[in-house]
């Protein structure tokens, strides 16, 4: 803002004289000149002060503009850094260790059933259980990715998949290697289980988690009740299949789960699932033994009920869950001496309850069993020979959780799955740190 100083200094005294004619009449010329000079000096000082204020205001405005521009740059850079960090994976680790007290001659087995990898409670004494390293993140606005590597007796990739985000109409697509959505426990990682060892039925029919390379399409219905339906196609290398039959499309599954709330304190979920596998030489042992080739069909029914007073599970809560399995297999069993036609059915089930009676403390009880239909005597001394024995097991546990990230569990099991009954005691710890997603229902 420019100020015409000369014009103001000239007009100001004249304006005063014009407004006050008596002012000039009562005084001589010298006095008037002196007073005009004083007025001019006073107005000059005021104008200089006004100009200084204008200059200071302009300088502050420039400084504010610079600060605003720098703030915009900083925010932009911070936004860029935040956006970059968004694409960095969350890293989570689960550590799992245990001690198993078992009879000196104990060896887990279930005559009459093929078994998947690492069946039973493991070796006696101290051991490192299945620990996990997980990396996961949103890849972009359309895809999510996750990688889980398991460490135990062997190191393997448990899951490595991408999954769509925000597809229309409740659809979702997953591709890669992942645990199937069939049943209740199958899609859960072992460290989230309420007992130290998976149920016998899972070990006999799904070994003990069925996961393979494949693709999944699921649909969440727009209904008041939770209702999810899905279909999957897998390569068919993993148990209960083998050999990646049908040109690498050896397993297909479908499942449907429905659930909801019963007031504020109760919730439930029920489901039915189906798995069909083309089996090409599923061996009873990794190195040798009998092998089965043919068609395997598995039906599953699952139910879960949860209770927490007014929905608050911090102090007390309870959970009851059960699953039923029915498998029919038709094909041929190749032994060292013969090739036998197979057409038989096997069933399995478990029922368990867990009760948190006070903060941090829970107790649980599980009862489970398997049953196989009779086969001709030609199957004696083969992997399908049940030795007239139906596997059973009862387990009791108590655990203490200092937080949701750490748990110590003591479990006792009466093992009647093996031909020789055995009492097993397991002391287990589970800890998690780093990125840790919410557990499924």
Buried (B, 14 or more C-beta within 10 A) or exposed (E): EEEEBEEBBEEBBEEBBEEEEEEBEEEEEEEBEEBBEEBBEEBBEEBEEBBEEEEEEEEEEEEEEEEEEEEEEEEEEEEEEEEEEEEEBBEBBBBBBBBBEBEEEBEBBBBBBBBBBBBBBBEBEEBEBBBBBBBBBBEEEEBBBBBBBBBBEEEEEBBBBBBBEEBEEBEBEBBBBBBBBBBBBBBBBBBEBBBBBBBBBBBBBBBBBBBBBBBBBBBBBEEEEBBBBBBBBBBBBBBBBBBBBBEBBBBBBBBBBBBBEEEEBBBBBBBBBBBBBBBBEBBBEEEEBBBBBBBBBBBBBBBBBBBBEEBEBEEBBBBBBBBBBBBBBEBEBBBEEEEBEBEBEBBBBBBBBBBBEEEEEBEBBBBBBBBBEEBEEEBEEBBBBBEEBEBBBBBBBBBEBEEEEBBBBBBBBBBBBBEEEBEBEBBBBBBBEEBBEEEEE
